[in-house]
Amino acid sequence: MSGTSEGPAPAGDLVRPAVTERHVDTSSRTSAGTSPGSFAPSVPPVAPGPPSGTPAPAAIPDGTSLRTFHAAFATAPLAMAVVDREGLVVTANEALGTLLGAAAGTFVGRAAADVVDLASDIRTWHAYRELLGGSKARLRCTRRLKHPDGHVIWAQVTIAPLPERERAVLISVTDIGARRELQARLRHLQMHDPVTRLPNRALFFERLSAALEAEAYEECGTGRIGLCYLDLDGFKAVNDTLGHRVGDRLLAAVAERLTRCAEHAGLTRTATPLVARLGGDEFALLVEDSTGTDQLADLAESVLKSLQAPFDLSGQRLSLSASIGVVERRGAGTTATALMQAADTTLYWAKADGKGRWTLFDPERNAHRMTRQALSSTLRAAVDRGEFTLEYQPLVGMEDGGVHGVEALVRWNHPRFGTLTPNRFISLAEEDGSIVQLGRWVLATACRQARRWQLDRPDAPPIFVSVNVAVRQVWDSDLVADVAKILAETGLAPHLLQLELTESAVMGSAGRPLQALQALSDMGVRIAIDDFGTGYSNLAYLSRLPVSVLKLDGAFVRGFQYENADGSSAHPNPADEVIVEALVQLAHRLGLTVTAECVETASQAARLRGIGCDTGQGWLYSRPVAPERISALLMSAPCPRT
């Protein structure tokens, strides 16, 4: 007798099936002593009593009725056997013999545990012994038995005690092969995509979860897992223009090519990668027991190459590409959710990088993305919690070296990430709209501080404060009203406030933004174009804007470098000098003043002063500092001109 267990049943379970696969050759005869349940027979054969829970008849009227019960048992279509308390078959009906391929009489005297494989796992065996002892009410289990002609019988075995006076149990055996086959077909339909016939999302995650179980990577292999997450570029256009029928045929053709790639990759491996359609135009190739990123990279390359050839679909010749996110890591400590999140992120990178390519997961890049997400989710609340502060950088006159103004620069004192500069969070604030709330706070704080400096130095010329404004602040709020209210509350004169907008925002202004800029200019507020020279540079349009200041981008100023940071000589870029000189002359002819950003050396300052630049801003004069440092700077002598 041979067989394998599919899974034991708990001994204490009276109703739940215990499923065990075991091949039992029902044609062989086994003595009662060969089974753990074999004991010498102690009772003569008895007729079966009523099933458990069924009231027994008060009396048998005559011998005819007893013979009727025997005949009913013998001819019943359900395969049954009566087993005594020692576990030996007392009698069996013809249906059992037909099912197991042996004469019914050959089972008499044999251990029932051998006939229907009740001793193949310890839990089922203990439950059976307890039932024979009278402490269990019912036992049900599934067995995989072998017919003498070689085919397999999937049987459900039910054991129930007969009335106590009979001192026996009734075993019934039902062939469930057809039901299991139907269940298998239904599961196949449930777990496979009807269009491509590939495993679907449910089966894919089932396989992925199984591959990530500890036993899967601890027993053997590399203990690593890889995933190629694929999305077809431009597939929606195929559906929209040619219809879903052509789209489905294209998906099926793609599935065939992916399957061939997986089969080719599996020729030199013990297992072929699993290809699945996860939905829409998304596919996945799962590599269990991977050997490293090189294997996944080769697989991704082969997929891209296989999709390059056009698809011929009943006269329609279609070409497409795909973007693939590739993830490869150790299975230990990884979950299916974490792996799919990494794959989805990497697929997004592949699309953002230009599509038609594969991208490998980068933990550092992902950490940056996660940081952005963490910042974005807490940005609005951070304004209310007072986590933002302002630092100020002087704007120094090129001719007199005096501080004419300061630029307010916002800093986020994040409780987790420390002090963050604007390039880390301003774009996030613009995306979610919190820039309006943050910008209003910056404007009010800067104006209040500028007024305080003015009051602290009543006899000195006041300095202006320059505040950066995002174009979304103009669209999503009444910037003119906000500025007027803040100036009134702080007492700061309008000409001491300068608003900076980027060149791309100002040059493209029309409608409401242009009207707002004009209203602010009419109010007396100065408007400056920040980073000038890197955007549109529509000089004809510049003359019609209410702008009073141009701030030259630092990229031009760096071309004026005459010495390196270590003191060695460096050659200036003559083209940059020509451009800056031309811009300064143009601005002056239009009545505008010019501020040079990123002034870091005295030689840069001297050259900028020589070509007529009005003010400078940069580390040569001061880094962004707290307002107290600006107060001290205002009390000191002017900045040197050399």
Secondary structure as the mmCIF struct_conf table of DSSP 4:
data_model
#
loop_
_struct_conf.conf_type_id
_struct_conf.id
_struct_conf.beg_label_comp_id
_struct_conf.beg_label_asym_id
_struct_conf.beg_label_seq_id
_struct_conf.end_label_comp_id
_struct_conf.end_label_asym_id
_struct_conf.end_label_seq_id
BEND BEND1 GLU A 6 GLU A 6
TURN_TY1_P TURN_TY1_P1 ALA A 11 GLY A 12
BEND BEND2 LEU A 14 ARG A 16
STRN STRN1 ALA A 18 ASP A 25
TURN_TY1_P TURN_TY1_P2 THR A 26 SER A 27
BEND BEND3 SER A 28 SER A 28
HELX_RH_3T_P HELX_RH_3T_P1 ALA A 32 THR A 34
BEND BEND4 SER A 35 SER A 35
TURN_TY1_P TURN_TY1_P3 PRO A 36 GLY A 37
BEND BEND5 VAL A 43 VAL A 43
HELX_LH_PP_P HELX_LH_PP_P1 PRO A 50 PRO A 51
TURN_TY1_P TURN_TY1_P4 SER A 52 GLY A 53
BEND BEND6 THR A 54 THR A 54
HELX_LH_PP_P HELX_LH_PP_P2 PRO A 55 PRO A 57
BEND BEND7 ALA A 58 ALA A 58
BEND BEND8 ASP A 62 ASP A 62
HELX_RH_AL_P HELX_RH_AL_P1 GLY A 63 THR A 75
BEND BEND9 PRO A 77 LEU A 78
STRN STRN2 ALA A 79 ASP A 84
TURN_TY1_P TURN_TY1_P5 ARG A 85 GLU A 86
BEND BEND10 GLY A 87 GLY A 87
STRN STRN3 LEU A 88 LEU A 88
STRN STRN4 VAL A 89 ALA A 92
HELX_RH_AL_P HELX_RH_AL_P2 GLU A 94 LEU A 100
TURN_TY1_P TURN_TY1_P6 GLY A 101 GLY A 101
BEND BEND11 ALA A 102 ALA A 102
HELX_RH_3T_P HELX_RH_3T_P2 ALA A 104 PHE A 107
TURN_TY1_P TURN_TY1_P7 VAL A 108 GLY A 109
BEND BEND12 ARG A 110 ARG A 110
STRN STRN5 ALA A 111 ALA A 111
HELX_RH_AL_P HELX_RH_AL_P3 ALA A 112 VAL A 115
TURN_TY1_P TURN_TY1_P8 VAL A 116 ASP A 117
BEND BEND13 ALA A 119 ASP A 121
HELX_RH_AL_P HELX_RH_AL_P4 ILE A 122 LEU A 132
TURN_TY1_P TURN_TY1_P9 GLY A 133 GLY A 134
BEND BEND14 ALA A 137 ALA A 137
STRN STRN6 LEU A 139 LYS A 146
TURN_TY1_P TURN_TY1_P10 PRO A 148 ASP A 149
BEND BEND15 GLY A 150 GLY A 150
STRN STRN7 VAL A 152 PRO A 161
HELX_LH_PP_P HELX_LH_PP_P3 LEU A 162 PRO A 163
HELX_RH_3T_P HELX_RH_3T_P3 GLU A 164 GLU A 166
STRN STRN8 ALA A 168 ASP A 175
HELX_RH_AL_P HELX_RH_AL_P5 GLY A 177 MET A 191
STRN STRN9 HIS A 192 HIS A 192
TURN_TY1_P TURN_TY1_P11 PRO A 194 THR A 196
BEND BEND16 LEU A 198 LEU A 198
STRN STRN10 PRO A 199 PRO A 199
HELX_RH_AL_P HELX_RH_AL_P6 ARG A 201 ALA A 211
TURN_TY1_P TURN_TY1_P12 LEU A 212 LEU A 212
BEND BEND17 GLU A 213 GLU A 213
HELX_RH_AL_P HELX_RH_AL_P7 ALA A 214 GLU A 218
BEND BEND18 GLU A 219 GLY A 221
STRN STRN11 ARG A 224 ASP A 233
TURN_TY1_P TURN_TY1_P13 GLY A 234 GLY A 234
HELX_RH_AL_P HELX_RH_AL_P8 PHE A 235 LEU A 242
HELX_RH_AL_P HELX_RH_AL_P9 HIS A 244 ALA A 265
TURN_TY1_P TURN_TY1_P14 GLY A 266 THR A 268
BEND BEND19 ARG A 269 ALA A 271
HELX_LH_PP_P HELX_LH_PP_P4 THR A 272 PRO A 273
STRN STRN12 LEU A 274 GLY A 279
TURN_TY1_P TURN_TY1_P15 GLY A 280 ASP A 281
STRN STRN13 GLU A 282 GLU A 288
TURN_TY1_P TURN_TY1_P16 ASP A 289 ASP A 289
HELX_RH_AL_P HELX_RH_AL_P10 THR A 293 GLN A 308
BEND BEND20 ALA A 309 ALA A 309
HELX_LH_PP_P HELX_LH_PP_P5 PRO A 310 PRO A 310
STRN STRN14 PHE A 311 LEU A 313
TURN_TY1_P TURN_TY1_P17 SER A 314 GLY A 315
STRN STRN15 GLN A 316 LEU A 318
STRN STRN16 SER A 321 ARG A 330
BEND BEND21 GLY A 331 GLY A 331
TURN_TY1_P TURN_TY1_P18 ALA A 332 GLY A 333
HELX_RH_AL_P HELX_RH_AL_P11 ALA A 336 ALA A 352
TURN_TY1_P TURN_TY1_P19 ASP A 353 GLY A 354
BEND BEND22 LYS A 355 ARG A 357
STRN STRN17 TRP A 358 LEU A 360
HELX_RH_AL_P HELX_RH_AL_P12 PRO A 363 ASP A 384
TURN_TY1_P TURN_TY1_P20 ARG A 385 GLY A 386
STRN STRN18 PHE A 388 GLY A 397
TURN_TY1_P TURN_TY1_P21 MET A 398 ASP A 400
STRN STRN19 VAL A 403 HIS A 414
TURN_TY1_P TURN_TY1_P22 PRO A 415 PHE A 417
STRN STRN20 GLY A 418 LEU A 420
HELX_RH_3T_P HELX_RH_3T_P4 PRO A 422 ARG A 424
TURN_TY1_P TURN_TY1_P23 PHE A 425 PHE A 425
HELX_RH_AL_P HELX_RH_AL_P13 ILE A 426 ASP A 432
BEND BEND23 GLY A 433 GLY A 433
TURN_TY1_P TURN_TY1_P24 SER A 434 SER A 434
HELX_RH_AL_P HELX_RH_AL_P14 ILE A 435 ASP A 456
TURN_TY1_P TURN_TY1_P25 PRO A 458 ASP A 459
BEND BEND24 ALA A 460 ALA A 460
HELX_LH_PP_P HELX_LH_PP_P6 PRO A 461 PRO A 462
STRN STRN21 PHE A 464 ASN A 468
HELX_RH_AL_P HELX_RH_AL_P15 VAL A 471 ASP A 476
BEND BEND25 SER A 477 SER A 477
HELX_RH_AL_P HELX_RH_AL_P16 LEU A 479 THR A 490
TURN_TY1_P TURN_TY1_P26 GLY A 491 GLY A 491
HELX_RH_3T_P HELX_RH_3T_P5 PRO A 494 LEU A 496
STRN STRN22 LEU A 497 THR A 502
HELX_RH_AL_P HELX_RH_AL_P17 GLU A 503 MET A 507
TURN_TY1_P TURN_TY1_P27 GLY A 508 GLY A 508
BEND BEND26 GLY A 511 GLY A 511
HELX_RH_AL_P HELX_RH_AL_P18 ARG A 512 MET A 523
TURN_TY1_P TURN_TY1_P28 GLY A 524 GLY A 524
STRN STRN23 ARG A 526 PHE A 532
TURN_TY1_P TURN_TY1_P29 GLY A 533 GLY A 533
BEND BEND27 THR A 534 GLY A 535
HELX_RH_AL_P HELX_RH_AL_P19 LEU A 539 LEU A 542
TURN_TY1_P TURN_TY1_P30 SER A 543 ARG A 544
BEND BEND28 LEU A 545 LEU A 545
STRN STRN24 VAL A 549 LEU A 552
HELX_RH_AL_P HELX_RH_AL_P20 GLY A 554 ARG A 558
TURN_TY1_P TURN_TY1_P31 GLY A 559 PHE A 560
STRN STRN25 GLU A 563 GLU A 563
TURN_TY1_P TURN_TY1_P32 ALA A 565 ASP A 566
BEND BEND29 GLY A 567 GLY A 567
STRN STRN26 SER A 569 SER A 569
HELX_RH_AL_P HELX_RH_AL_P21 PRO A 574 ARG A 589
TURN_TY1_P TURN_TY1_P33 LEU A 590 GLY A 591
STRN STRN27 THR A 593 ALA A 596
BEND BEND30 THR A 601 THR A 601
HELX_RH_AL_P HELX_RH_AL_P22 ALA A 602 GLY A 610
TURN_TY1_P TURN_TY1_P34 ILE A 611 GLY A 612
STRN STRN28 THR A 615 GLY A 616
BEND BEND31 GLY A 618 GLY A 618
TURN_TY1_P TURN_TY1_P35 TRP A 619 TYR A 621
STRN STRN29 VAL A 625 VAL A 625
HELX_RH_AL_P HELX_RH_AL_P23 PRO A 627 MET A 635
BEND BEND32 SER A 636 SER A 636
HELX_LH_PP_P HELX_LH_PP_P7 ALA A 637 PRO A 640
#
